[in-house]
Structure formats: C-alpha cells, structure tokens
Amino acid sequence: MTQPPPSSQPSMQWGPPSAFTPQPGYPPSHQMPGGWAGDVPPQRLAVPTGPSVAQLRHWAEMPFVIGGLAVTIVAGVLAIAMISYGATELPTWALAGLLAVLTPLIAFFMIRYQFYSVASNGIPVTPHQLPELYAIYTELLAKMDVPWTPNLYVINGNGVLNAFASKCQLRRAYVTLFSDLVDVAYELNDFTAVKFVLAHELGHVKCRHVSLWRMLTTAVVRFVGLDATIIRAQEYTADRCASYYVPEGARTLVLLYAGKRVYRNVNIEAYMASIAAHKDGLWLKLVNLFSSHPVGFRRMAALYQVQLRGWDVHGKML
C-alpha cells in the first residue's frame, strides 16, 4: 500500500510522503485495550534504529523533571509526617504532596475514564478505516520503536488543529488526531504534515511523557510553577523526535499558526524574516516562559533549522 501522491499545487516544496513498506511479522490484528477491535501491529523492528531516547531529549527536560520529582517527594513526605503528628489542616503545598502520594490509587480510574470518553466518540484507524493514515502510522511505529503500541483515533476537531498522546491503561497509551489535521492530508493529497504530527505524538510515547510516574508530580510542579516549563521542554523533545524521523515535515508545522488552508501559501523564508524582525526581548521571553507549548516564533525558528542543520536542534526555553 502506498500513500496518496503529493499535491500538484504550486506550494512550498516540502516533499511527498514516502511509500509504506509493510514490516515482516505483523499479525493481522489484535485486541485494543478494553475490547476495542483494532489492527495496530504490536511488533517492532528487531534492531531499533536512530538516536537513543537520551539523545532525543531536549536539554532542559530531565533537569526540570528531576527537580519536580524531588520537590514532589519532599512535599509528600512532609505531608505524611504532618498527618502522623496530628495536623488537622494542611497547607496547600502539603495537600499537593498528599495528592501525589494518592495518585497511583486513583490513576487507573482517571485513565480509563478519559480513554473511553475519547475512544467512544472517535474513529479507530485500521487497515479498513482511513487506510492511508494507518499505513503511515504503522511505518512510524516500526521505525521509532516506541515502548508501547498505541492505538490511533481520529476525533472531530471542530476547527481546532491539534493532536495528543495519553494513557489508556497503566502501561499502555493511545494517540488521537483532531479531524482538521487529517483534513489537510486528504483534501490536499499531502500527508507530510500529518506524518510529522504523528511522529511528534509518538515521540511523547517513546520518551515516556505519558508514564504514570510523571503524573505523580503534576500537582506539586503546578503549585511551584514548573508545569509549563516541563511541558514546554517535552514539546521540544517530541519535535526533535519528529524532526529525526520525518525531517521533511518539520516546516509544515506552520499550519498550526496559519491554518489548514492558508499554510500552503505561506512563504517560509518571508515568515522567518518576520520573526527575525521582531525584537527578541523581554516580552517575547515572558510569553514563552509562561506558555506550556513553545510560542510559534520559538518553535518554528527551531524547526526551520532542521532542513539546514539536521534534527539535533534545541529550541529556546525563553
């Protein structure tokens, strides 16, 4: 099975999607978590290729994650100590630490509820449902050697260009694409952008951004104001993963900022000149600092460099 041919429109030349070569040893189907019928192959390449997870990570990710984990452990221990010594009221930071301690007990129910709220309102992608998208996805699964085999869903985006990866069981994940991203691929017969987005989301899974232990730190890091910083670093990491496996799609992410139709007419060189013309001062740094995702100027400045320097580009945290 091959992907649809690239668009013949006179637009930015980012390259057509590559043909999908089925990997040996894939079974015809397996059961999705919770009984959903699916066909995403659980096997991966016997010998993984590409950089290690440590090499793919953005430089800022693990220092902030480890810092957040350390603060969470201290807050949790102090909260338990205060309770054991008869404290009847806990400060907010201690409540956040206590919530981290209790997270494993409630995580299963939260994860399952969120998964079914998405899956029951989405379209599972299989060889018989959006097969072109399925072919791209299974190709990426084989190349990227993700630790789990996430199932893929498409949900109604209602005009929003987005995608996300999350957990469906304590040790399993799933990926969701908003339909507006898929519209870009099918309406324009160009799957380059959606392939990059899929690689980005699988990057989150590969680098274990959806693992349970990261959920434990959420309440405390949010209280101390590190949540946006950690998420921003993780987004850069996922972009680095996608830039390695789908380098031809890096600049197509401008569609998130121009829209699914206008982006094809964006002059990327003129756009980068506009970014350079804006003063790289305090206000841009502040906006980026408090954003959970890198702002468009910062993100596209990094992705623009992929074609010039290769995938190993670290976006600015400020």
N, C-alpha and C positions, 0 to 999 in steps of 0.2 A: 504494500500500500504506500502510496506517495502522498505528499501534501499537495494542496491546490497550487497552481502556478502563480508566480509573483504577479503583482499588479502591473498593467501596461501603462498606467497613468504616468505623466511626466512629473514625478515627485522626487523627494530625497532618495538617493540610491543607497539604501541600507542593505540590500542583498536579499535574495529569496530564501525561504526556509529550506533546509537540507532535506533530502529524502530519508524516510524512515526505513531502517533495516531491522527486521524483527530479530530479537536475540534468541539463541538456541535455548531450549529447555523450558520455555514458558508453558505452563499448563493452560488449558482453555478457559478456566475460570476458577474462582474461589469465593468463599462467603465473606461479605463485608461484615464489619463489627455489628452486632445486634441483629444479624439475619438479613441485612440488605444484600440483594443479589448483585454481584459485581464481577468484573473481569480484569482488574488491575493485577498484573503478574507479580507474585511475591519474590521471585528470584531476581538476583542482581548479577552483575559481571563477577566472575570468579576472581579476577585480579583488578581491583579498583584503580582507576587512572586519575591523574590530576593531583593538585596540591593537597596536603593534609588539612584537616579542619583548623588546626592551629595557624597554618599559613593563610588560610582564607579569612580568618577573623580580622576585623578592623582593630587597630592597635588599642583603641580605648575600651573595647568591650569588656575584656576579662578584668582589668583593674577595677572598673566600676562595679561589675557584677560581684567580684570577691569582696569589695568594700561593702556593698549592700548586704551580702550574706553575713559578713562579720557583724554588722550593726544589728541585723535581724537576730542572730544568735544571742548577742548580748541583751537585746531587748526582751527576748523570750525567756532567758534565764532569770533576768531581774524581775519580770512579771510573775514567774512561778515562785520566786523567793518572796516577793511581797505578799502573795496569796498565802504562802505557807506560814508567814509570820503574822497572819490575821488581818491584813489590809482589807478593808471593805470597799474602798474606792481606789481605782487605778487611774493614773494619768493617761492621756491619750497615747503617748508613745508606748506605754506598757500594754495598753489594750491592743495596739497594733502588733506588738510582740506576741501576745497571747493568741491573737488570730493566726499568726504564722505557725504556732505550735499546733493549733487545731485544724489547720488547712488539710493535712492528709486525711482527716476523718470525714470532711465534707467534700473533698475534691471529687470523689467518684460520682456523687450525685450531681454536682455542678457540671462536670464534664459531660456526663451522659445527657443531661437536660439540654445543654447548649448544642450538642451534636444533633440530637433529634429535632430540635427546633429549626436547625439549618437543613438537615437531610430530608426531613418530611416536607419541606417547601422548595426543594431543589430538584435538579435533573442529574442523576448519576451519569457520568461519562463512561461509556463502554465501547467495545468494538461495534456495537449496533446502534449506539446513540452518540452523535457527533464523532464519527469515526476518525475524521482528520485530526481533531483535537486529541483524541485518545492515542493516536499514533505518535504525535509529538510528545505527549506526556510519558508514554512508556519508553520512548527513546531517552528522554531525560532521566527517568528512573534508573535505567541501566547505566548511563554514563556517570551519574552523580553518586551512586552507591549510598543512598540515604539509609539511615539506621532502621527505619520502618518503611512499610509500603503504604503510603497514604492513599486513600480513595479520593477521587476528584468529583466535585459537584459544580454545577452552574446554577446560580440563583438570579432572580430578577434584580437588576441593579437600579432600576427606576431613575436612570440618568446619571448614576454615580459610577465613576471608573475606579474600581477597587478590587482587591483580592486579599485573602488571608489564609493562614495556616493555623490549625488549632488541634486540640486533642479530642479523640472520640472514646478512648479508653485510657487507663493509666499508662499503658505502654504503646499506644497506637495514636496516629494522627490522621488528619484529613486536610485536603486543600479545597478551597472554594474560590471560584471566579465569579465576579459580577458579570451579568449578561452583556453589559455595554462594552466590556473588553473583548468578549467573544464576537460581538457585532463587528468590531474593527476587522477581525480576521476573515469572517465570512462575507461581509459586504464588499470589502476591498480585495478579497482573494490574496491577502498577505498575512501570514501567520507569524511574522518575525517578532512583532511587539508582544503578542500573547505568549510566545515561546519564552521570551525574556522574562515576562512576569511569572510564568510557571517556574522557571529556574530560580527566580528570586524567592518564591514561596517555598520551593523545595530546599533552598538554602537555609531557610529558617528551621526546617525539619532536620536537615543534615547537621547543622550546628547546634541542635538541641535547644533552640529558643523556646520550644513548646514543652519542655520537660517539666516534670512535677516539681523538682527542687527549685526551679526558677519561680514557680507560682508561690512558693513559701515566702519569698522575700517581698512580694508585691505590696502588702500593707505597710511595711516598715519603710521601704525605699520611697514609697509615695509620701509618707509622713515627713521624711527628711529631704524630700525634693530631688531625689536621684532618679525617679522613674522615667522622666522624659529623656534624661541623658543616656540611661541604659538602653531604652528602646531606640533612640537615635543611632547609637553605636551598632545595635543589632541590625537596623535597617541598612546601614553601610556595609555590614558583613554580608547580608543577603544580596546586596547589589554586587559585591565583589565575587560572590559565588556565581551569580548570573553572568557577570562580565567574563568570567573564565570559560563557562560552558556555552554561552551564547553571545560572544563578543559583538557580532554583527547587529545585535538588537539593543545595545547599550543606549544609543542616542534616540531610539524610538520612544524611550520613556518620556520624552517631551509631550507625548499625548496626554499625560496626566495634567499638564499645565495649559495645554492649548485646546484640549477637547478632541473627541474621537474623529471629527471630520476636518477641523481646521489644521490639526497637527501635520497632515500630509503636505500642507502648503507652507509650513514654517521653514524659513531659510535658517538652517542651524548655525551657519557662520555669523549671520547678522544677529541672531539671538545671543550668541556668545559675546559678540561685540557690545551688545546692550548690557549684558551682565557686567562686563569689564568697565563700562561707562558709569555704572552706579558706584557710589563711594562705598568702599569696603570698610565701614567704620562701626561705631558703637551700636547703632540701631539695628543694622543687619545682624551683628553678633548677638544682640539681645533676643531678637526674634528667633534666631536659630537655636539659641540656648534653651529657650522655654518651649520649643517645638518637639513633639515626640518623633516626628519624621523630619529629616533634613529639609529645609526650605528649598524650593525649586532652584534658586540661584546656586546654592551649595551643591545640591545633588547633581544637577546637570553639568556643573563645572567639573565634577569628578568623572561622570560618565562620558563626557566629551573627550577626556584624556585617554579613554580605553583604546580607541582606534589609533591614537598616536603613540602611546607608551605601553600598551598591553593592560591586562586585567589588574595588575598589582598597584592600584591607586587608592590612597586613603583620603576620603572626604574630610572636610574641616568640621570639627565639633563645635566651633564658634563661628 
